[in-house]
Amino acid sequence: MDQDTLEALLRTGFPDAKIIIEDLRGDGDHYAATIISTAFKGKSRVQQHQMVYDAMQGKMGGELHALALRTGLPEEKN
């Protein structure tokens, strides 16, 4: 999966988010993503990550092998 496709999926799931994506190995298969969104308000870290996986529309483990996540609210310091 290329970085633009990954960002488009995340942007669809979290339109208000600040999203930063880093290709960890340069292979298009191992990324780190930071997603800061008001959609995470009232959610535990596990729930936030589940929301991200839902936004990936089943592509985790198939088209995308690894995604390291950092999630949070705009007012949180990550």
C-alpha positions as a Markdown table, in Angstrom:
| # | Residue | x | y | z |
|---|---|---|---|---|
| 1 | Met | 0.0 | 0.0 | 0.0 |
| 2 | Asp | 1.4 | 3.4 | -0.9 |
| 3 | Gln | 1.5 | 6.2 | 1.6 |
| 4 | Asp | -1.1 | 8.3 | -0.3 |
| 5 | Thr | -3.6 | 5.4 | -0.2 |
| 6 | Leu | -3.0 | 4.9 | 3.5 |
| 7 | Glu | -3.5 | 8.6 | 4.2 |
| 8 | Ala | -6.7 | 8.7 | 2.1 |
| 9 | Leu | -8.2 | 5.9 | 4.1 |
| 10 | Leu | -7.3 | 7.6 | 7.4 |
| 11 | Arg | -8.5 | 11.0 | 6.1 |
| 12 | Thr | -11.9 | 9.4 | 5.2 |
| 13 | Gly | -12.2 | 7.9 | 8.7 |
| 14 | Phe | -11.0 | 11.0 | 10.5 |
| 15 | Pro | -11.7 | 14.1 | 8.3 |
| 16 | Asp | -10.7 | 16.6 | 11.1 |
| 17 | Ala | -7.5 | 14.8 | 12.0 |
| 18 | Lys | -3.9 | 15.9 | 11.9 |
| 19 | Ile | -2.2 | 12.9 | 10.3 |
| 20 | Ile | 1.5 | 12.2 | 10.1 |
| 21 | Ile | 2.7 | 9.1 | 8.3 |
| 22 | Glu | 6.2 | 7.7 | 8.2 |
| 23 | Asp | 7.3 | 4.8 | 5.9 |
| 24 | Leu | 9.5 | 2.9 | 8.4 |
| 25 | Arg | 11.4 | 0.8 | 5.9 |
| 26 | Gly | 10.8 | 2.4 | 2.6 |
| 27 | Asp | 9.0 | -0.7 | 1.4 |
| 28 | Gly | 5.4 | 0.6 | 1.5 |
| 29 | Asp | 4.5 | -2.2 | 3.9 |
| 30 | His | 5.7 | -0.9 | 7.4 |
| 31 | Tyr | 4.3 | 2.5 | 8.5 |
| 32 | Ala | 4.0 | 4.6 | 11.6 |
| 33 | Ala | 1.0 | 6.9 | 11.9 |
| 34 | Thr | 0.2 | 9.6 | 14.3 |
| 35 | Ile | -3.5 | 10.6 | 14.2 |
| 36 | Ile | -4.8 | 13.4 | 16.3 |
| 37 | Ser | -8.6 | 13.8 | 16.2 |
| 38 | Thr | -11.5 | 14.9 | 18.2 |
| 39 | Ala | -13.2 | 11.7 | 17.2 |
| 40 | Phe | -11.2 | 10.0 | 19.9 |
| 41 | Lys | -12.9 | 12.0 | 22.7 |
| 42 | Gly | -14.0 | 9.7 | 25.5 |
| 43 | Lys | -12.4 | 6.7 | 24.0 |
| 44 | Ser | -9.7 | 4.5 | 25.6 |
| 45 | Arg | -6.4 | 4.0 | 23.7 |
| 46 | Val | -7.5 | 0.6 | 22.7 |
| 47 | Gln | -10.8 | 1.9 | 21.4 |
| 48 | Gln | -8.9 | 4.7 | 19.5 |
| 49 | His | -6.8 | 2.0 | 17.8 |
| 50 | Gln | -9.8 | -0.1 | 17.0 |
| 51 | Met | -11.3 | 3.0 | 15.3 |
| 52 | Val | -8.2 | 3.3 | 13.1 |
| 53 | Tyr | -8.3 | -0.3 | 12.2 |
| 54 | Asp | -12.0 | 0.1 | 11.2 |
| 55 | Ala | -11.0 | 3.1 | 9.0 |
| 56 | Met | -8.5 | 0.8 | 7.3 |
| 57 | Gln | -11.4 | -1.2 | 5.8 |
| 58 | Gly | -9.9 | -4.6 | 6.3 |
| 59 | Lys | -6.6 | -3.8 | 4.6 |
| 60 | Met | -4.5 | -4.4 | 7.7 |
| 61 | Gly | -2.7 | -7.7 | 7.5 |
| 62 | Gly | -3.3 | -7.9 | 3.8 |
| 63 | Glu | -2.3 | -4.9 | 1.7 |
| 64 | Leu | -0.6 | -3.4 | 4.7 |
| 65 | His | 1.6 | -5.6 | 6.9 |
| 66 | Ala | 2.5 | -3.3 | 9.9 |
| 67 | Leu | 1.1 | 0.0 | 11.2 |
| 68 | Ala | 2.5 | 1.5 | 14.4 |
| 69 | Leu | 0.0 | 3.8 | 15.9 |
| 70 | Arg | 0.0 | 6.9 | 18.1 |
| 71 | Thr | -3.5 | 8.4 | 18.6 |
| 72 | Gly | -4.8 | 11.2 | 20.7 |
| 73 | Leu | -6.9 | 14.3 | 21.1 |
| 74 | Pro | -5.7 | 17.7 | 19.9 |
| 75 | Glu | -5.3 | 19.0 | 23.5 |
| 76 | Glu | -3.2 | 16.0 | 24.6 |
| 77 | Lys | 0.5 | 16.1 | 24.6 |
| 78 | Asn | 1.8 | 13.0 | 22.8 |
